[in-house]
Structures are given as structure tokens and as C-alpha cells.
Amino acid sequence: AEAEDLERSTIKQYDEHTRLHINPLIGAQKLSRLTMPMVQKFRDDLIASRSKAMTGKVLRSLTMIITEAMRRGLVAHNVAKGVTVVRKGREKPRIVIPSRDELKLLLAAANDDERPIIMTVILTGLRSSELRGLRWEDVDLKAGTISVCQRVDAWGVIGDPKSDAGFRTIPIAGALVKELKRWKLRARPSS
């Protein structure tokens, strides 16, 4: 993953899958001796102690590890391929969106520095990395728009949005324009 220059968060996730799940439960087994029944037992052990969602992610990571071993000629076939976790639609967690009243309470409890950020999140739907990457030059208060031109990951690394569709201009409501104007007037210039 590092050699392929994947996202830092993706590398971290793969590392956690390996270190916390794969190595402790099946990592001592040599790849050349690994069988599909062993992988199936690994899956069953994961489901017994972790969520189905996590089990599925860890199994995909194991499958990718074995695929890479195949590419390098270390194993003949991928014994993890075909071992899956079936999740019914009812098992997937339902996303609960705060009600209008809950959002109003949140805004009422926010201080003058928190309110513009919370309003921006509520009214634009920006991802956290896009919000971290937002600069004043991306905010057009006259036109009432915010342009997404960059993002900043959880480690503070600035980069382009993940895809071409990530570059976009979002119209913003008048109430947000007013709040951002007030915030900009209070803000200290940054270097």
C-alpha cells in the first residue's frame, strides 16, 4: 500500500487489520499451508468476536494480501477468495440524521467561533477533509458560494479532492453568508 502511494488513512486501516485481527488469529500460519477451511474458520472466529462489518473488511484485506503473494509467485491460488460475510439489509446500521430541532439546539449551544463551522457543515455537506482544506479564497461571499479546491487529511497533509467530481462549487444560503461575513470580520489574518 505504501509503495502504491495509497492514502495514509487506507494504509493505517490495512495495518490495523493485519496487526489487530489477521496476525493474532491466523498470522502464524504459513501462506503455502493456508487452506480455504482455515480461512473459513478464521472468518467464523472473527464473526464470533467482531462485527460483521469489521469481519468483511478484514477478510478483504486478507484476500488482498494473498493476491499480492500470488502476484509475487509465493502461492499458487487465493484460498481466501470466495470466503465472505453475508450481511442482510436489516443488519446494516441505519443512519440517523439529526432533526431540524436538534440542529437548532446545536447551533444555539455553539459559541461565535463554532457556529460558522457547524452551519457550514449542516448547510453544505462538506466532508471533514474538505472542511479542513477550506480557505477564505474558496469562499465567495458576494456570489454566495463555496468552492472545493483541496482537502486536508487527518494528519494535516494538503491534497486535491479524491476525484474530479470532488472539485465543485456549492451554493450557500443567505444565513450562512451572513454568519461567515461576521466570522471573517472577527478573524485574525493568517500568514
Summary of the structure (lengths in Angstrom):
residues: 191
radius of gyration: 22.9
end to end distance: 34.9
largest distance: 66.4
contacts: 452
relative contact order: 0.09
helix: 54%
strand: 7%
